[in-house]
Amino acid sequence: MSYKAFLNHSKVSKEEQEFYDLKNKAAEYYRSNGVPQKIENVLNEMFWQKPDDIYGYLANNFSRLSYTPVISKIIGREVFDGRGLTAVQTQVYCIIRNEEKVVCSAVMSGPSDGLEADGVAESGEAFSNSNQQRLSITTALKWIREHLGPMLQGFNPTDQTNVDKLLSDFFMARYLEHKDSLNIEKEDELRIESVSEAPPQATSTPAPTKDKKGSDKGKKGNSTEKPLPPVETPVPQLPGATAVGVVSLAVAKTAARLLGEPLYRHITSVRVPQAQSEVHLPVPMITILSCGKNSAGKLNLLEEVILMPSSSQRGREAIGMGFELQCEMKRVLNGSAYKAGPIGITEEGALQVGFERPEQALDLVTEACANLALPLGSDLCLAINCAAHDLMDYSCGKYEVMSGCHKSPDELVDMYEGLINKYPAITSLIDPFRKEDVDQWERLASVIGQSCCLIADAASNLCPRWSEVKPLPPGVTRVIIRHHSDMTISDLIKSIAEQKETMLAAGSGDTSIVDLAVGSDVSFLKLGGLRGGERMDKYNRLLAIEEELEQEGILGAREKKQPRSDLSETLNSGSGCDSVTIST
């Protein structure tokens, strides 16, 4: 009976009429949203499948019909990283099926990550990284609270490209504001100086021409000793930059969680939208020994001795050899053959031993490999991180390679040549000079030829996106890229894609760097030593990804590369780099 017929044949109360109208409105609402049809389809399918968990089956089906989750808010807080330094943690909240839930979080350290500790800079000026760190953290938290959180509200977290563009545009605007304020301050200082200065006419006299000649003669007399190239002015870190990197990483992790896939798969899809038939794992670079400035002995030069497995070896096999090698080195050190200082563990998780000369450390590695019958020089090679920028004694213009033993840049070239000839397993040198010693980079590259490649880490001249990209030192064939605090995920992917072959190095932080390395298709991953929970978590994450890819049958094999590309081709190409290493 229709509603009008019902009214004609029945006398109803006002409440019954309102209830009848409400039922019609509800029925129309459900019909317009297709609810009856969808429920009927789900019930029919469930009847034939007869699942054990009926309501779980219904929940899964209806969840697929729900709206795409969107970001509702982003919260930042100050935490401590694995080294005890302050860092920024970001939590991403999303509206999921009409409820606000925290989905994922990320942690990133400030600009002091990888920088010198409090003390004296290369220029001789005292500085404090703790103050810089504090300013960066507080500014980053303010940006997240007042700007980035509200700006990203309502964004789909799976749209990484647009999220990163918004972050980059915001950061560029802050940089321009910061630059304008610095220019105004500089103009004010110059104005004050010009007012306080005495009239310049008293100093302008032709008399100094004789002095000039005398000074020219003096310069001629010292022409045999080439002056040390001055230190490049470091690119200043914009306070608050950490907010950009940590929010971008947190959004990427949130997207992976919502899509129900590992982070490396999400990064791969951001990099290459098409499905990949093979996924390649980076080769782990394992730090096995440290004899740098912080060790107990006189030797300063070998900041890191790094094990470089062959690309054909599986990660589990390479890490296993690294463990065996460290244990054997400790056993050998406990004997009487080596007069080494106390054995410790560095922050990077490697053995720290005090030696007098570099030959002692390299002999130790060689002997331990021989005892274990490890194929050193073929399937296993060595990379030496010299960290020469930390060894320069600016008072005499020489590198203090050992306590009390200084070498000029040219003398250091000869020293490297001798070590590489004596220990052919050394196939890579990282930062053998400061980036300013261009002539020595070029000379070393020509001397070592095909036997060893030069890698730039601190010498790589990495600059923020707004600065002009500076050329690499001549002869550099690989570069270590670090996931800096002002880099979005899209920035990192782009930096890696611009190189022929890549290497990634991990610093303090969670295991996300491993997923970033796999998803970005880097060739090498520098994770540090095999000690410490934080670093072992990264190694275990790499093994877990390897096992997952093996089970799915999509683990690809990398081609075995020569230690370095043709030198003449490298020098003529202009860039001087055909591979990259990444690090946080």
C-alpha positions as CSV (number, residue, x, y, z in Angstrom):
1,M,0.0,0.0,0.0
2,S,1.4,3.4,-0.9
3,Y,1.9,6.2,1.6
4,K,-1.1,8.2,0.3
5,A,-3.4,5.0,0.3
6,F,-2.2,4.3,3.9
7,L,-3.2,7.8,4.9
8,N,-6.6,7.5,3.2
9,H,-7.5,4.1,4.9
10,S,-5.8,4.6,8.2
11,K,-5.7,7.2,10.9
12,V,-2.1,7.5,12.1
13,S,-0.4,9.5,14.8
14,K,2.1,12.2,14.1
15,E,4.9,10.1,15.5
16,E,4.0,7.1,13.2
17,Q,4.0,9.5,10.2
18,E,7.4,10.9,11.1
19,F,8.8,7.4,11.6
20,Y,7.5,6.3,8.2
21,D,9.1,9.3,6.6
22,L,12.4,8.6,8.3
23,K,12.4,5.0,7.1
24,N,11.8,6.2,3.5
25,K,14.7,8.7,3.8
26,A,17.0,6.0,5.2
27,A,16.0,3.6,2.4
28,E,16.7,6.3,-0.2
29,Y,20.1,7.1,1.4
30,Y,21.2,3.5,1.3
31,R,20.0,3.0,-2.2
32,S,21.8,6.1,-3.5
33,N,25.0,4.8,-2.1
34,G,24.5,1.2,-3.4
35,V,24.5,-0.3,0.1
36,P,21.8,-3.0,-0.5
37,Q,23.4,-4.2,-3.7
38,K,26.9,-4.3,-2.1
39,I,25.7,-6.2,1.0
40,E,23.8,-8.7,-1.2
41,N,26.9,-9.3,-3.3
42,V,29.1,-9.8,-0.2
43,L,26.6,-12.1,1.5
44,N,26.3,-14.2,-1.7
45,E,30.0,-14.6,-2.0
46,M,30.5,-15.4,1.6
47,F,27.8,-18.1,1.5
48,W,29.7,-20.0,-1.2
49,Q,33.1,-19.5,0.4
50,K,31.9,-20.2,4.0
51,P,34.9,-18.6,5.8
52,D,35.6,-19.5,9.4
53,D,35.7,-15.9,10.5
54,I,32.4,-14.5,9.1
55,Y,32.8,-11.0,10.5
56,G,36.4,-10.8,9.6
57,Y,35.4,-11.6,6.0
58,L,32.8,-8.9,6.1
59,A,35.2,-6.4,7.6
60,N,37.8,-7.1,4.9
61,N,35.3,-6.7,2.1
62,F,33.8,-3.5,3.5
63,S,37.3,-2.0,4.3
64,R,38.1,-2.2,0.6
65,L,35.1,0.0,-0.2
66,S,36.1,2.7,2.3
67,Y,37.5,6.1,1.4
68,T,41.3,6.4,0.8
69,P,43.0,7.4,4.1
70,V,44.2,11.0,4.2
71,I,46.6,12.8,6.6
72,S,44.8,14.4,9.5
73,K,47.7,15.8,11.5
74,I,51.5,15.5,11.9
75,I,53.1,15.7,15.3
76,G,56.8,16.3,16.0
77,R,58.7,15.7,19.2
78,E,62.3,15.8,20.4
79,V,63.9,12.4,21.1
80,F,67.4,11.0,21.4
81,D,69.1,8.9,18.7
82,G,71.4,5.9,19.1
83,R,74.4,8.2,19.8
84,G,72.6,10.2,22.5
85,L,72.1,13.2,20.3
86,T,68.8,15.1,20.0
87,A,66.7,14.2,17.0
88,V,63.3,14.9,15.6
89,Q,60.5,12.2,15.7
90,T,57.5,12.7,13.5
91,Q,54.2,10.8,13.8
92,V,51.7,10.8,11.0
93,Y,48.0,10.6,11.8
94,C,45.4,9.6,9.2
95,I,41.6,9.4,9.0
96,I,41.0,5.7,8.4
97,R,37.3,4.5,8.2
98,N,36.1,7.6,10.0
99,E,38.7,7.2,12.8
100,E,41.9,9.2,13.4
101,K,44.8,6.8,13.9
102,V,48.6,7.2,14.2
103,V,50.0,5.2,11.3
104,C,53.7,5.5,11.3
105,S,56.7,7.6,12.6
106,A,60.2,8.4,11.6
107,V,63.3,9.7,13.4
108,M,66.0,11.9,11.9
109,S,69.0,13.6,13.5
110,G,69.9,17.2,12.9
111,P,72.7,18.8,10.8
112,S,75.5,17.7,13.2
113,D,75.1,14.2,11.8
114,G,78.4,13.4,10.3
115,L,80.0,16.7,11.3
116,E,82.9,17.4,13.6
117,A,82.3,17.5,17.3
118,D,82.6,20.6,19.4
119,G,86.1,22.0,19.1
120,V,88.1,23.9,16.5
121,A,87.0,24.0,12.9
122,E,89.5,23.7,10.0
123,S,89.6,27.5,9.8
124,G,90.8,27.7,13.4
125,E,87.6,29.2,14.7
126,A,85.9,27.7,17.7
127,F,82.4,26.4,17.2
128,S,79.7,24.4,19.1
129,N,77.7,21.9,17.2
130,S,75.4,21.5,20.3
131,N,74.1,25.0,19.8
132,Q,73.6,24.4,16.1
133,Q,71.8,21.1,16.9
134,R,69.5,22.8,19.5
135,L,68.5,25.6,17.1
136,S,67.8,23.1,14.3
137,I,65.7,20.8,16.4
138,T,63.6,23.6,17.9
139,T,63.1,25.3,14.5
140,A,62.1,22.0,12.9
141,L,59.5,21.2,15.6
142,K,58.1,24.7,15.1
143,W,57.9,24.2,11.3
144,I,56.1,20.9,11.7
145,R,53.6,22.3,14.3
146,E,52.8,25.6,12.6
147,H,53.3,25.0,8.9
148,L,53.9,21.5,7.6
149,G,51.2,19.7,9.6
150,P,48.4,22.1,8.5
151,M,49.7,22.2,4.9
152,L,49.6,18.4,4.5
153,Q,46.2,18.0,6.2
154,G,43.9,16.2,3.8
155,F,46.8,14.9,1.6
156,N,46.9,11.3,0.4
157,P,50.1,9.9,1.9
158,T,50.7,7.6,-1.1
159,D,51.2,10.7,-3.3
160,Q,54.9,11.0,-2.4
161,T,55.8,13.2,-5.4
162,N,53.3,16.0,-4.6
163,V,54.0,15.8,-0.8
164,D,57.8,16.2,-1.5
165,K,57.1,19.1,-3.9
166,L,55.2,20.9,-1.2
167,L,58.0,20.3,1.3
168,S,60.6,21.5,-1.1
169,D,58.7,24.7,-2.0
170,F,58.2,25.5,1.6
171,F,61.9,24.9,2.4
172,M,62.9,27.1,-0.6
173,A,60.7,29.9,0.7
174,R,62.3,29.7,4.1
175,Y,65.8,29.7,2.6
176,L,65.0,32.9,0.6
177,E,63.7,34.6,3.7
178,H,66.8,33.5,5.6
179,K,69.0,34.8,2.8
180,D,67.3,38.2,2.7
181,S,67.7,38.6,6.5
182,L,71.4,37.8,6.3
183,N,71.8,40.4,3.5
184,I,70.1,43.1,5.5
185,E,72.3,42.3,8.5
186,K,75.4,42.5,6.3
187,E,74.4,45.8,4.8
188,D,73.8,47.2,8.3
189,E,77.3,46.0,9.4
190,L,78.9,47.6,6.3
191,R,77.0,50.9,7.0
192,I,78.3,51.0,10.6
193,E,81.8,50.2,9.5
194,S,81.8,52.9,6.9
195,V,80.7,55.5,9.4
196,S,83.4,54.5,12.0
197,E,86.3,54.3,9.6
198,A,88.9,57.1,9.2
199,P,89.4,59.0,5.9
200,P,91.2,56.7,3.5
201,Q,93.3,59.4,1.8
202,A,96.1,59.0,4.3
203,T,96.9,55.5,3.2
204,S,96.9,56.2,-0.6
205,T,100.6,57.0,-1.4
206,P,102.9,55.7,-4.2
207,A,105.7,54.8,-1.8
208,P,104.7,51.1,-1.4
209,T,105.9,50.3,-4.9
210,K,109.4,49.4,-3.6
211,D,107.9,47.3,-0.9
212,K,105.9,45.5,-3.6
213,K,109.1,44.7,-5.4
214,G,110.7,43.5,-2.3
215,S,107.7,41.3,-1.6
216,D,107.8,39.9,-5.1
217,K,111.4,39.0,-4.6
218,G,110.4,37.3,-1.4
219,K,107.8,35.3,-3.2
220,K,110.3,34.2,-5.9
221,G,112.6,32.9,-3.2
222,N,109.8,30.7,-1.8
223,S,108.4,29.6,-5.1
224,T,109.6,26.0,-4.7
225,E,107.1,25.5,-1.9
226,K,103.5,25.6,-3.2
227,P,101.1,27.3,-0.8
228,L,98.3,25.1,0.7
229,P,95.0,25.7,-1.0
230,P,92.6,27.5,1.4
231,V,89.7,25.7,2.9
232,E,86.4,26.2,1.1
233,T,83.8,28.1,2.9
234,P,81.3,25.5,4.2
235,V,77.7,25.7,3.0
236,P,75.7,26.8,6.0
237,Q,72.9,24.6,7.2
238,L,69.5,26.3,7.4
239,P,68.0,25.8,10.9
240,G,64.9,23.6,10.8
241,A,66.0,21.6,7.7
242,T,65.4,18.4,9.6
243,A,61.7,18.9,9.3
244,V,61.8,18.4,5.6
245,G,63.6,15.1,5.6
246,V,61.8,13.5,8.6
247,V,58.3,14.5,7.4
248,S,59.0,13.1,3.9
249,L,60.4,9.8,5.3
250,A,57.4,9.5,7.7
251,V,54.9,10.0,4.9
252,A,56.7,7.4,2.8
253,K,56.6,4.9,5.7
254,T,52.9,5.7,6.3
255,A,52.1,5.1,2.6
256,A,53.8,1.7,2.7
257,R,51.9,0.7,5.9
258,L,48.6,1.7,4.4
259,L,49.3,-0.1,1.2
260,G,50.3,-3.2,3.1
261,E,53.7,-3.5,1.5
262,P,57.4,-3.1,2.6
263,L,58.9,0.3,2.4
264,Y,61.4,-0.7,-0.3
265,R,58.5,-1.8,-2.6
266,H,56.8,1.6,-2.1
267,I,60.1,3.4,-2.9
268,T,60.5,1.3,-6.0
269,S,57.1,2.2,-7.2
270,V,57.8,5.9,-6.6
271,R,61.0,5.6,-8.6
272,V,59.6,3.3,-11.4
273,P,55.8,3.1,-11.6
274,Q,56.0,0.0,-13.7
275,A,56.2,-3.4,-12.0
276,Q,59.8,-4.7,-11.7
277,S,60.6,-8.3,-12.7
278,E,63.8,-8.2,-10.7
279,V,65.0,-6.4,-7.6
280,H,68.7,-6.0,-6.9
281,L,70.2,-5.9,-3.4
282,P,73.1,-3.5,-2.6
283,V,76.5,-5.1,-1.8
284,P,77.2,-4.5,2.0
285,M,80.4,-2.6,2.8
286,I,81.4,-3.9,6.2
287,T,83.8,-1.9,8.4
288,I,86.1,-4.4,10.1
289,L,88.8,-2.2,11.6
290,S,89.4,1.4,12.7
291,C,92.9,2.9,13.4
292,G,92.0,6.6,13.1
293,K,92.6,9.7,15.3
294,N,90.4,8.3,18.1
295,S,92.4,5.1,18.4
296,A,95.0,4.6,21.1
297,G,98.1,4.2,18.8
298,K,100.0,6.8,16.8
299,L,98.4,5.8,13.5
300,N,95.7,8.3,12.3
301,L,95.4,7.5,8.6
302,L,93.2,4.4,8.6
303,E,89.9,5.7,9.9
304,E,88.1,2.7,8.5
305,V,89.3,-0.6,6.9
306,I,86.2,-1.8,5.0
307,L,85.5,-5.2,3.6
308,M,84.1,-5.1,0.0
309,P,82.5,-8.5,-1.0
310,S,81.9,-9.4,-4.6
311,S,78.6,-8.5,-6.0
312,S,78.0,-12.1,-6.8
313,Q,78.0,-13.1,-3.1
314,R,74.8,-13.2,-1.1
315,G,74.4,-10.9,1.8
316,R,74.3,-13.7,4.4
317,E,77.5,-15.1,3.1
318,A,79.3,-11.7,3.1
319,I,78.1,-10.8,6.6
320,G,79.1,-14.3,7.9
321,M,82.7,-13.8,6.5
322,G,82.8,-10.4,8.2
323,F,81.9,-11.9,11.6
324,E,84.5,-14.7,11.1
325,L,87.2,-12.1,10.1
326,Q,86.6,-9.9,13.1
327,C,86.8,-12.9,15.5
328,E,90.0,-14.1,13.9
329,M,91.6,-10.6,14.1
330,K,90.8,-10.5,17.8
331,R,92.4,-13.9,18.2
332,V,95.5,-12.9,16.3
333,L,95.8,-9.7,18.3
334,N,95.7,-11.6,21.6
335,G,98.9,-13.3,20.5
336,S,102.4,-11.8,20.8
337,A,103.1,-11.0,17.1
338,Y,101.4,-7.6,17.2
339,K,102.2,-4.9,19.7
340,A,98.8,-3.2,19.5
341,G,97.1,-0.9,21.9
342,P,93.9,-1.8,23.7
343,I,91.1,-3.2,21.6
344,G,87.8,-1.3,21.6
345,I,84.6,-0.9,19.6
346,T,83.9,2.3,17.7
347,E,80.5,4.0,17.5
348,E,80.3,2.5,14.0
349,G,80.6,-1.0,15.4
350,A,84.1,-1.9,14.2
351,L,87.2,-3.1,16.1
352,Q,89.3,-0.1,17.2
353,V,93.0,-0.9,17.6
354,G,96.0,1.3,18.2
355,F,98.8,0.8,15.8
356,E,102.1,2.7,15.0
357,R,102.1,2.2,11.2
358,P,99.4,1.4,8.5
359,E,101.3,-1.7,7.5
360,Q,100.6,-3.3,10.9
361,A,96.8,-2.9,10.4
362,L,96.9,-4.2,6.9
363,D,99.1,-7.1,7.8
364,L,96.6,-8.1,10.5
365,V,93.8,-8.2,8.0
366,T,95.9,-10.2,5.5
367,E,96.9,-12.7,8.1
368,A,93.4,-13.2,9.5
369,C,92.1,-13.8,5.9
370,A,94.8,-16.2,5.2
371,N,94.1,-18.2,8.4
372,L,90.4,-18.4,7.4
373,A,91.2,-19.1,3.7
374,L,89.2,-16.1,2.7
375,P,89.7,-15.0,-0.9
376,L,91.2,-11.6,-0.2
377,G,92.1,-9.8,-3.4
378,S,89.6,-11.7,-5.6
379,D,86.0,-12.1,-4.1
380,L,87.0,-10.0,-1.1
381,C,88.6,-6.6,-1.5
382,L,89.4,-3.7,0.9
383,A,88.4,0.0,0.9
384,I,90.3,2.4,3.1
385,N,88.6,5.5,4.5
386,C,91.4,7.9,5.1
387,A,89.3,10.8,6.3
388,A,92.1,13.1,5.3
389,H,90.1,16.3,5.9
390,D,90.4,15.5,9.7
391,L,94.2,15.0,9.5
392,M,95.4,18.3,8.1
393,D,97.6,20.3,10.5
394,Y,97.0,23.9,9.2
395,S,99.9,25.3,11.3
396,C,102.4,23.5,9.0
397,G,100.2,22.8,6.0
398,K,100.7,19.0,6.2
399,Y,98.7,15.9,7.0
400,E,99.4,14.2,10.4
401,V,99.2,10.6,9.2
402,M,100.8,9.4,12.5
403,S,101.3,11.3,15.7
404,G,104.4,13.4,15.2
405,C,104.7,12.3,11.5
406,H,103.5,14.9,9.0
407,K,103.3,14.4,5.2
408,S,102.8,17.0,2.6
409,P,100.1,16.3,0.0
410,D,102.7,15.2,-2.5
411,E,104.4,12.9,0.0
412,L,101.0,11.4,0.8
413,V,100.6,10.5,-2.9
414,D,103.8,8.5,-2.7
415,M,102.6,6.9,0.6
416,Y,99.3,5.7,-1.0
417,E,101.1,4.4,-4.0
418,G,103.4,2.3,-1.8
419,L,100.5,0.9,0.2
420,I,98.5,-0.1,-2.9
421,N,101.5,-1.7,-4.5
422,K,102.3,-3.7,-1.3
423,Y,98.6,-4.6,-0.6
424,P,96.8,-5.2,-4.0
425,A,93.6,-6.1,-2.1
426,I,93.1,-2.4,-1.6
427,T,90.8,-1.4,-4.5
428,S,89.3,1.8,-3.1
429,L,90.5,4.9,-1.2
430,I,87.9,7.1,0.4
431,D,88.8,10.8,1.0
432,P,92.6,10.4,0.5
433,F,92.9,14.2,0.5
434,R,91.0,17.3,1.3
435,K,88.7,18.3,-1.6
436,E,90.9,21.5,-2.0
437,D,94.0,19.5,-2.9
438,V,93.0,19.1,-6.5
439,D,96.5,18.6,-7.9
440,Q,97.1,15.6,-5.6
441,W,93.8,14.0,-6.5
442,E,94.7,14.1,-10.1
443,R,98.3,12.9,-9.6
444,L,97.1,10.0,-7.4
445,A,94.5,9.0,-10.0
446,S,97.2,8.8,-12.7
447,V,99.6,6.9,-10.5
448,I,97.3,4.2,-9.3
449,G,95.7,3.7,-12.7
450,Q,93.3,0.8,-13.0
451,S,94.3,-0.9,-9.7
452,C,92.3,1.3,-7.3
453,C,89.4,3.8,-7.4
454,L,89.0,7.1,-5.6
455,I,85.8,7.7,-3.6
456,A,84.7,11.1,-2.4
457,D,82.7,11.3,0.9
458,A,83.5,14.6,2.7
459,A,85.2,15.7,-0.5
460,S,82.1,15.2,-2.6
461,N,81.0,18.9,-2.4
462,L,77.4,18.0,-1.7
463,C,75.4,21.2,-1.6
464,P,71.7,22.0,-0.9
465,R,69.4,22.2,-3.8
466,W,69.6,26.0,-4.0
467,S,73.4,26.1,-4.3
468,E,75.5,25.7,-7.4
469,V,76.8,22.1,-7.8
470,K,80.6,22.1,-7.5
471,P,82.8,19.8,-9.6
472,L,84.2,16.7,-7.9
473,P,88.0,16.3,-7.4
474,P,89.7,14.9,-10.5
475,G,89.9,11.2,-10.7
476,V,86.9,10.5,-8.5
477,T,84.9,7.5,-9.8
478,R,82.5,7.0,-6.9
479,V,80.7,9.3,-4.5
480,I,79.2,8.6,-1.1
481,I,75.7,10.1,-0.9
482,R,74.2,10.7,2.5
483,H,70.5,11.1,3.3
484,H,70.8,14.6,4.6
485,S,68.2,16.1,6.8
486,D,67.0,18.6,4.1
487,M,66.5,15.9,1.5
488,T,63.1,14.6,0.6
489,I,62.6,11.0,-0.6
490,S,62.2,12.4,-4.1
491,D,65.5,14.3,-3.8
492,L,67.3,11.2,-2.7
493,I,65.9,9.1,-5.6
494,K,66.9,11.8,-8.1
495,S,70.4,12.1,-6.7
496,I,70.9,8.4,-7.1
497,A,69.3,8.2,-10.5
498,E,71.7,10.8,-11.9
499,Q,74.7,8.5,-11.3
500,K,75.7,5.4,-13.2
501,E,76.4,3.2,-10.1
502,T,75.6,4.0,-6.6
503,M,76.8,3.3,-3.0
504,L,74.8,4.2,0.1
505,A,76.1,4.6,3.7
506,A,74.0,4.5,6.8
507,G,74.4,6.6,9.9
508,S,72.3,6.8,13.1
509,G,68.6,5.9,12.6
510,D,66.2,3.0,12.1
511,T,66.3,0.4,9.4
512,S,64.5,2.6,6.9
513,I,67.9,3.4,5.2
514,V,68.1,-0.2,4.1
515,D,64.7,-0.1,2.4
516,L,65.6,3.2,0.8
517,A,68.8,1.6,-0.6
518,V,67.0,-1.4,-2.0
519,G,64.1,0.7,-3.4
520,S,66.5,3.3,-4.9
521,D,68.5,0.5,-6.6
522,V,71.9,1.5,-5.1
523,S,74.9,-0.7,-5.8
524,F,76.6,-0.6,-2.4
525,L,75.4,0.0,1.2
526,K,77.8,1.1,3.8
527,L,76.4,0.0,7.2
528,G,79.4,0.2,9.4
529,G,80.7,-2.6,11.7
530,L,79.1,-5.8,13.0
531,R,78.6,-4.6,16.6
532,G,75.8,-2.7,18.3
533,G,72.0,-3.3,18.2
534,E,71.2,-0.4,15.9
535,R,73.6,-1.4,13.2
536,M,72.8,-5.1,13.5
537,D,69.1,-4.3,13.0
538,K,70.1,-2.8,9.7
539,Y,72.1,-5.9,8.6
540,N,69.2,-8.1,9.7
541,R,66.8,-6.0,7.7
542,L,69.0,-6.5,4.6
543,L,69.0,-10.2,5.2
544,A,65.2,-10.3,5.6
545,I,64.7,-8.5,2.3
546,E,67.1,-10.8,0.6
547,E,65.2,-13.9,1.9
548,E,61.9,-12.4,0.9
549,L,63.1,-11.7,-2.6
550,E,64.6,-15.2,-2.9
551,Q,61.3,-16.7,-1.9
552,E,59.4,-14.7,-4.5
553,G,62.0,-15.5,-7.2
554,I,62.7,-11.9,-8.1
555,L,66.2,-11.4,-6.5
556,G,68.4,-10.2,-9.4
557,A,72.1,-10.7,-9.6
558,R,74.4,-7.7,-10.2
559,E,77.2,-7.9,-12.8
560,K,80.6,-8.1,-11.3
561,K,82.3,-4.7,-11.8
562,Q,85.9,-3.8,-12.2
563,P,87.4,-1.8,-9.4
564,R,87.4,1.4,-11.5
565,S,86.4,2.5,-15.0
566,D,88.8,3.6,-17.6
567,L,90.7,6.6,-16.2
568,S,91.1,8.5,-19.4
569,E,87.3,8.2,-20.0
570,T,86.6,9.3,-16.5
571,L,88.8,12.4,-16.7
572,N,87.5,13.4,-20.1
573,S,83.9,13.0,-19.2
574,G,84.0,16.1,-17.0
575,S,82.0,14.7,-14.1
576,G,84.7,12.3,-12.9
577,C,82.2,10.0,-11.2
578,D,80.4,6.8,-12.3
579,S,79.1,5.5,-9.0
580,V,77.7,6.7,-5.8
581,T,77.6,5.5,-2.2
582,I,74.7,6.7,0.0
583,S,74.7,7.3,3.7
584,T,72.5,9.0,6.3
